[in-house]
Amino acid sequence: MVRRGALLGLALAVSAFAGCAEDDTVFPPGAGDTATVVFRDGVSPDASYNGTRDAFLKNGPTNDFRNRCYGGVPFDTIGSVLLAGAPYERRLVLKMDISAITDCAYVLSASLAIAFEAAPPESITLAMHRVLRPAYTGTWIEGQNGIQTGVSWLTVDGAESWYAEGGDFESEPFARARIAGDSVVSFAVPAALARIWIDAPASNHGVLLRSADAAPEHFVRAHLRETFAPSLRPRFAVTYLRGG
């Protein structure tokens, strides 16, 4: 886990409306026209949208697990699983391109919805964090299933290492949710963060979802963009005020 609190605090201190209008005009809530845009692969804003990237990060007893890319899969698990008698963690990284929004003056709200199934009977709490990547190294690559073909527990692209194994992310989650059964769960995304991703798409490294519970053999299955049913694919919604 990477702690770069000073720089990240400064970035998120930028208000939800700074930088959209060229003259930095402030549009208070309630002014102007309100619009909501929904992003979901193959569905919205239209059937051509394919701006979602997602993959699972899996720790394990060998480098075959730790170096393997689990991108391009329709679903897999988040949480802790037992392998060779020892618990190992699985996480999800996900990002969605929302740069098609070009008339935003003020972000009112944003949310990321993910479909889950087969949660353990006792349920599980998941925490969502902002993924961090230095600008000079680019971003993580979804890749396809295979050794060193894309993002993994150890690397961002099959070659370059994360600063910390398991992904670089803000230590404090911006959202949590309790998963108690088959459901589509919506995580609130800070308006200021959504605004940064609209204004500076290259800074959008997405989110990391992990279990906030310490119990071994405690996991939930999440559906990704490759899942067959469109209604189960990740969904990002932004409500904002239109500007000039």
matplotlib code that plots the C-alpha trace (Angstrom):
import matplotlib.pyplot as plt

x = [0.0, 1.4, 0.9, 1.3, -1.1, 0.2, 0.0, -3.3, -4.9, -4.0, -5.4, -8.7, -8.9, -9.6, -13.4, -15.8, -16.2, -12.7, -11.2, -14.2, -15.1, -12.2, -12.7, -13.2, -16.7, -18.5, -21.9, -23.6, -25.9, -29.3, -28.0, -28.0, -29.2, -28.7, -27.5, -26.8, -24.6, -24.3, -21.3, -21.6, -19.8, -22.0, -24.9, -24.4, -24.0, -24.5, -23.8, -20.3, -19.0, -16.1, -14.2, -14.1, -10.9, -10.9, -8.8, -8.3, -5.0, -4.3, -1.7, -0.6, 2.1, 4.0, 4.9, 2.5, -0.2, 1.5, 2.7, -0.4, -2.7, -6.5, -7.8, -10.4, -12.4, -16.2, -16.1, -13.9, -13.5, -12.5, -11.4, -9.4, -9.1, -7.1, -4.4, -2.1, -3.6, -2.7, -4.9, -4.2, -5.9, -7.7, -8.4, -10.1, -8.8, -11.3, -11.4, -14.0, -13.3, -15.7, -14.0, -16.9, -18.4, -17.2, -19.8, -19.5, -19.6, -20.1, -20.3, -23.2, -22.7, -21.0, -21.3, -19.8, -22.1, -20.8, -22.8, -21.9, -23.1, -22.6, -21.5, -20.7, -23.7, -22.1, -21.5, -18.4, -17.4, -15.6, -13.6, -13.0, -9.8, -8.4, -5.6, -2.3, 0.2, 2.9, 2.2, 5.6, 4.9, 1.5, -1.3, -2.0, -2.8, -5.8, -4.2, -5.5, -5.2, -1.6, 1.8, 3.2, 0.6, -0.8, -1.6, -1.0, -0.4, 3.2, 3.2, 1.1, 1.7, 3.5, 6.9, 6.9, 6.4, 3.8, 5.5, 3.8, 2.7, -1.1, -1.4, -0.7, -3.7, -4.8, -4.7, -8.1, -11.0, -13.5, -16.4, -17.4, -20.2, -21.5, -22.3, -24.8, -26.0, -26.6, -26.9, -25.8, -24.0, -23.5, -20.3, -20.4, -17.4, -16.3, -17.5, -14.1, -12.5, -15.0, -14.2, -10.5, -11.1, -13.3, -10.8, -7.6, -8.4, -4.7, -4.9, -7.7, -6.2, -9.5, -10.2, -9.1, -11.7, -10.6, -12.0, -12.1, -12.5, -9.6, -11.3, -9.7, -11.8, -14.1, -14.8, -17.5, -17.8, -17.8, -18.9, -16.7, -17.2, -16.8, -19.8, -22.5, -25.5, -25.2, -27.2, -24.3, -21.5, -20.0, -21.9, -20.6, -23.1, -22.3, -24.8, -23.6, -24.5, -23.9, -21.6, -20.3]
y = [0.0, 3.4, 6.5, 9.7, 11.7, 15.2, 15.0, 13.1, 15.4, 18.4, 16.7, 15.9, 19.3, 20.7, 21.3, 19.4, 22.4, 23.7, 23.6, 22.7, 26.2, 28.0, 31.0, 28.8, 30.1, 28.6, 27.1, 26.4, 23.4, 24.1, 26.4, 25.5, 22.3, 19.0, 15.9, 12.3, 10.1, 6.4, 4.4, 0.6, -1.4, -2.3, -0.4, 3.3, 6.1, 3.9, 0.4, 1.4, 2.3, 0.0, 2.2, -0.2, -2.0, -4.5, -7.4, -9.4, -9.3, -12.7, -13.4, -17.0, -19.5, -19.3, -16.7, -18.5, -16.9, -13.6, -12.9, -14.1, -11.6, -12.2, -9.7, -10.6, -12.8, -12.5, -12.9, -14.1, -13.7, -10.9, -11.7, -14.5, -18.1, -21.0, -22.4, -25.2, -24.6, -20.9, -17.8, -15.6, -12.4, -11.5, -7.9, -6.2, -3.2, -1.4, 1.9, 3.4, 6.2, 9.1, 11.7, 11.8, 14.3, 17.7, 20.2, 19.7, 22.7, 21.1, 17.4, 16.8, 13.0, 9.9, 6.2, 2.9, -0.1, -3.7, -7.0, -9.6, -13.2, -16.2, -14.2, -16.3, -16.7, -14.4, -11.7, -9.7, -6.0, -4.6, -1.4, 0.8, 2.8, 5.1, 3.5, 5.5, 5.6, 8.2, 10.2, 9.2, 5.5, 5.5, 3.2, -0.5, -2.7, -5.1, -7.7, -11.3, -14.4, -15.6, -15.2, -11.6, -10.5, -7.6, -6.3, -8.8, -8.9, -7.9, -5.7, -3.1, -4.5, -7.8, -6.2, -3.0, -3.6, -1.9, 0.1, -2.3, -5.8, -6.1, -2.6, 1.0, 2.8, 5.4, 3.8, 5.3, 3.8, 6.3, 3.8, 0.6, -1.9, -5.0, -7.8, -10.2, -12.1, -11.8, -8.0, -5.0, -2.7, 1.0, 2.7, 6.4, 8.0, 11.5, 14.2, 15.8, 12.5, 12.1, 15.7, 15.0, 12.0, 14.1, 16.9, 14.8, 11.3, 10.3, 10.6, 8.0, 4.8, 3.7, 2.0, -1.1, -3.2, -5.5, -7.2, -5.2, -8.5, -10.5, -13.9, -16.6, -18.4, -15.4, -14.1, -12.9, -13.2, -10.0, -9.7, -7.7, -6.1, -9.4, -11.0, -12.0, -10.2, -6.5, -5.8, -7.3, -5.3, -2.4, 0.8, 4.3, 7.2, 10.9, 13.6, 17.1, 20.7, 21.7, 24.5, 26.6]
z = [0.0, -0.9, 1.3, -0.5, 1.6, 0.9, -2.9, -2.9, -0.4, -2.6, -5.7, -4.0, -2.3, -5.8, -5.8, -7.9, -10.2, -10.6, -14.0, -16.1, -17.3, -18.9, -16.5, -13.4, -13.0, -10.0, -10.7, -7.4, -7.1, -8.6, -11.3, -15.0, -16.6, -14.9, -16.8, -15.9, -18.0, -17.5, -18.7, -19.2, -21.9, -24.9, -23.4, -22.5, -23.4, -26.5, -27.7, -28.9, -25.5, -24.4, -22.0, -19.0, -18.0, -15.2, -13.8, -10.7, -8.7, -7.0, -4.4, -4.1, -3.0, -6.3, -8.9, -11.3, -9.2, -8.4, -11.9, -13.7, -15.4, -14.7, -17.2, -19.9, -17.5, -17.0, -13.2, -10.4, -6.6, -4.2, -0.7, 0.9, -0.4, 1.0, -1.2, 0.1, 3.5, 3.6, 3.0, 0.0, -1.0, -4.2, -5.3, -8.2, -10.2, -12.4, -14.3, -16.7, -19.2, -18.5, -20.6, -23.1, -20.7, -22.1, -20.9, -17.2, -15.0, -11.6, -10.6, -8.3, -7.7, -9.1, -8.4, -9.5, -9.4, -9.5, -9.5, -6.9, -6.4, -4.1, -1.1, 2.0, 4.4, 6.9, 4.3, 3.6, 3.7, 0.7, 0.6, -2.5, -2.8, -5.5, -7.5, -7.7, -10.5, -11.1, -14.3, -15.8, -15.7, -17.4, -16.1, -15.5, -18.5, -18.4, -20.5, -20.9, -18.9, -18.8, -17.2, -17.5, -20.1, -18.1, -14.6, -11.8, -8.1, -8.8, -11.9, -13.7, -17.2, -16.9, -16.5, -14.4, -10.7, -8.5, -5.7, -3.3, -4.1, -4.6, -6.1, -5.2, -3.7, -1.2, 2.2, 3.2, 1.3, -0.1, 0.1, 1.9, 1.3, 3.0, 0.5, 1.9, -1.1, -4.9, -5.5, -7.5, -5.1, -5.8, -4.3, -4.0, -5.8, -4.5, -6.9, -6.8, -8.0, -10.8, -11.8, -12.0, -14.2, -16.5, -16.8, -16.9, -18.3, -18.1, -14.3, -14.2, -12.9, -11.5, -8.2, -6.3, -4.4, -1.6, 1.4, 4.6, 6.6, 7.9, 7.9, 5.6, 3.0, 2.9, -0.5, -3.0, -6.8, -8.9, -12.5, -14.9, -18.3, -20.1, -18.4, -20.9, -19.3, -20.0, -16.7, -14.7, -16.2, -14.1, -14.3, -13.7, -13.4, -13.2, -12.5, -13.2, -14.1, -17.7, -18.4, -21.3]

ax = plt.figure().add_subplot(projection="3d")
ax.plot(x, y, z, "-o")
ax.set_aspect("equal")
plt.show()
